[in-house]
């Protein structure tokens, strides 16, 4: 499948959440250059006035996308990764160029379908592990039909 920045597609999944790849949406006019970034951090206790503390502008694209040619946004459907803070309906930022590391949250292709799981290595075996005790981890050590598609770097969800 050829995926361009303007491509949207869904992949159903027997072993985990349904994922939708979301590319750049078409729009009229120039792209926004960012939103105001305040110098002061926000208080989670007592309120603090912040009117005069705008220091710069924050472009979320620049913040979360390190390699635009290899970065995709995927929408999660399912609850197997809730313990990692990845919930049904969340957007994942996935970098296909980033190498995996210990306990990376990865998008893996399993039998030609995508799933999001934590990559675990234990006793010389490789597992795709959910973050929900209602789901079993998958031993993928000897499976030839499995590959890591990318590494999740950020999750975006509504409050």
Backbone torsions as a table, in degrees:
resi	resn	phi	psi	omega
1	UNK	NA	132.0	179.1
2	UNK	-92.8	116.9	-177.4
3	UNK	-108.8	120.9	175.9
4	UNK	-109.9	169.0	179.9
5	UNK	-60.3	-18.8	-179.2
6	UNK	-98.5	10.4	-175.7
7	UNK	-90.4	137.3	171.0
8	UNK	-126.7	128.5	177.1
9	UNK	-151.6	159.6	179.3
10	UNK	-119.4	144.9	174.4
11	UNK	-124.0	121.3	177.5
12	UNK	-80.2	162.4	-170.7
13	UNK	-146.1	126.8	178.2
14	UNK	-79.6	-25.3	-171.0
15	UNK	-107.4	4.6	-178.4
16	UNK	-177.2	-157.5	-175.0
17	UNK	-66.3	156.1	170.5
18	UNK	-82.4	134.9	-178.1
19	UNK	-117.9	139.3	175.7
20	UNK	-119.2	124.0	176.5
21	UNK	-83.7	128.8	-178.1
22	UNK	-120.0	119.3	177.1
23	UNK	-92.1	-170.1	179.5
24	UNK	-65.7	133.3	178.4
25	UNK	-82.7	140.1	176.7
26	UNK	-65.1	145.1	179.6
27	UNK	-151.1	162.8	176.9
28	UNK	-97.7	141.2	175.0
29	UNK	85.1	178.0	-177.6
30	UNK	-71.2	152.8	176.4
31	UNK	-70.3	144.8	175.5
32	UNK	-64.7	148.9	-177.9
33	UNK	-91.6	1.2	177.3
34	UNK	136.6	179.3	178.9
35	UNK	-118.3	158.2	-177.8
36	UNK	-58.4	134.8	175.7
37	UNK	-111.4	121.8	-177.0
38	UNK	-86.1	143.7	179.5
39	UNK	-65.0	-42.7	-178.5
40	UNK	-86.0	145.1	172.5
41	UNK	-78.9	159.7	-176.7
42	UNK	-88.3	142.5	-179.2
43	UNK	-80.4	134.6	174.0
44	UNK	-96.3	1.1	178.2
45	UNK	-109.4	-102.8	-179.2
46	UNK	-86.6	146.1	-178.3
47	UNK	-62.7	151.4	177.9
48	UNK	-136.8	127.3	179.7
49	UNK	-64.8	139.3	-176.2
50	UNK	-130.2	13.1	-174.6
51	UNK	-54.9	-42.6	-173.1
52	UNK	-101.9	22.2	-174.7
53	UNK	-110.7	13.5	177.6
54	UNK	-67.8	123.9	-175.4
55	UNK	-111.6	-27.4	-173.9
56	UNK	-165.2	-175.1	175.0
57	UNK	-117.1	142.0	-176.8
58	UNK	-108.5	123.6	175.2
59	UNK	-103.8	108.3	-177.5
60	UNK	-60.5	-32.5	177.1
61	UNK	-59.2	-45.6	178.7
62	UNK	-66.8	-34.2	-178.7
63	UNK	-68.0	-44.7	-170.7
64	UNK	-101.2	-14.8	-178.2
65	UNK	-109.1	108.5	-179.8
66	UNK	-91.7	-31.2	-179.4
67	UNK	-133.4	89.4	-174.3
68	UNK	-54.6	-36.5	-177.9
69	UNK	-68.2	-20.7	-176.4
70	UNK	-117.0	11.8	-175.6
71	UNK	-109.1	135.9	179.3
72	UNK	-133.0	157.5	174.3
73	UNK	-110.6	132.4	179.1
74	UNK	-126.8	138.8	176.3
75	UNK	-96.5	132.4	-177.0
76	UNK	-91.1	140.5	171.8
77	UNK	-130.2	115.2	-179.5
78	UNK	131.5	172.6	-173.4
79	UNK	-123.7	17.2	-175.9
80	UNK	-72.7	-13.4	-177.7
81	UNK	-117.6	19.8	-178.8
82	UNK	-56.6	-35.7	179.7
83	UNK	-66.7	-16.7	177.2
84	UNK	-97.7	6.4	-178.9
85	UNK	80.5	16.7	177.9
86	UNK	-107.7	111.2	-172.1
87	UNK	-113.2	166.0	176.5
88	UNK	-55.5	128.3	179.1
89	UNK	92.0	-10.5	-179.7
90	UNK	-68.0	156.9	171.6
91	UNK	-101.5	133.3	174.3
92	UNK	-106.4	139.2	169.9
93	UNK	-96.5	122.1	-174.1
94	UNK	-121.6	125.2	179.0
95	UNK	-106.5	114.8	-178.5
96	UNK	-78.2	-12.6	-178.6
97	UNK	-94.8	-10.7	-176.6
98	UNK	-79.8	130.4	177.6
99	UNK	-72.1	152.4	177.1
100	UNK	-74.4	154.5	174.0
101	UNK	-136.2	-179.5	-178.5
102	UNK	-55.4	123.3	177.1
103	UNK	64.8	27.8	174.9
104	UNK	-60.5	145.5	167.9
105	UNK	-88.3	120.5	-173.5
106	UNK	-122.3	158.5	166.6
107	UNK	-101.7	122.0	-178.1
108	UNK	-119.3	144.2	172.6
109	UNK	-93.9	121.2	-177.2
110	UNK	-127.9	114.9	-174.7
111	UNK	55.9	35.1	178.5
112	UNK	80.3	5.8	179.7
113	UNK	-120.7	146.2	-178.0
114	UNK	-88.5	144.4	174.1
115	UNK	-142.6	151.5	175.2
116	UNK	-107.3	126.5	-179.2
117	UNK	-153.8	168.1	174.2
118	UNK	-88.3	133.0	179.0
119	UNK	-86.6	120.7	-179.0
120	UNK	-124.4	142.3	175.4
121	UNK	-121.5	128.8	-176.0
122	UNK	-151.8	127.2	177.5
123	UNK	52.6	41.2	178.1
124	UNK	75.8	8.0	-179.7
125	UNK	-112.8	155.6	179.5
126	UNK	-118.4	132.3	-176.4
127	UNK	-127.6	148.6	165.1
128	UNK	-102.3	114.5	-172.0
129	UNK	-113.1	129.3	174.0
130	UNK	-76.1	166.7	175.3
131	UNK	-113.2	43.6	178.6
132	UNK	-150.0	123.0	-176.3
133	UNK	-65.4	-11.2	178.3
134	UNK	-77.2	-8.5	-178.0
135	UNK	-117.6	145.9	178.6
136	UNK	-90.8	148.5	174.6
137	UNK	-76.9	156.3	-177.2
138	UNK	-112.4	124.9	175.1
139	UNK	-82.6	114.3	-176.7
140	UNK	-109.9	10.0	-174.1
141	UNK	-52.0	-49.7	-173.9
142	UNK	-102.2	10.3	-178.5
143	UNK	-85.9	127.8	178.1
144	UNK	-89.1	-11.6	-177.1
145	UNK	-93.3	13.8	-175.1
146	UNK	-122.4	136.4	173.4
147	UNK	-147.8	150.1	175.5
148	UNK	-78.6	122.8	-176.8
149	UNK	-88.0	-31.4	-179.9
150	UNK	-179.8	171.5	-179.7
151	UNK	-111.9	128.1	176.4
152	UNK	-72.4	130.1	-177.9
153	UNK	-112.7	-26.8	178.5
154	UNK	-146.8	154.3	172.3
155	UNK	-126.6	137.7	179.0
156	UNK	-121.0	126.2	176.6
157	UNK	-143.5	155.7	177.6
158	UNK	-76.1	152.3	174.7
159	UNK	-90.0	NA	NA
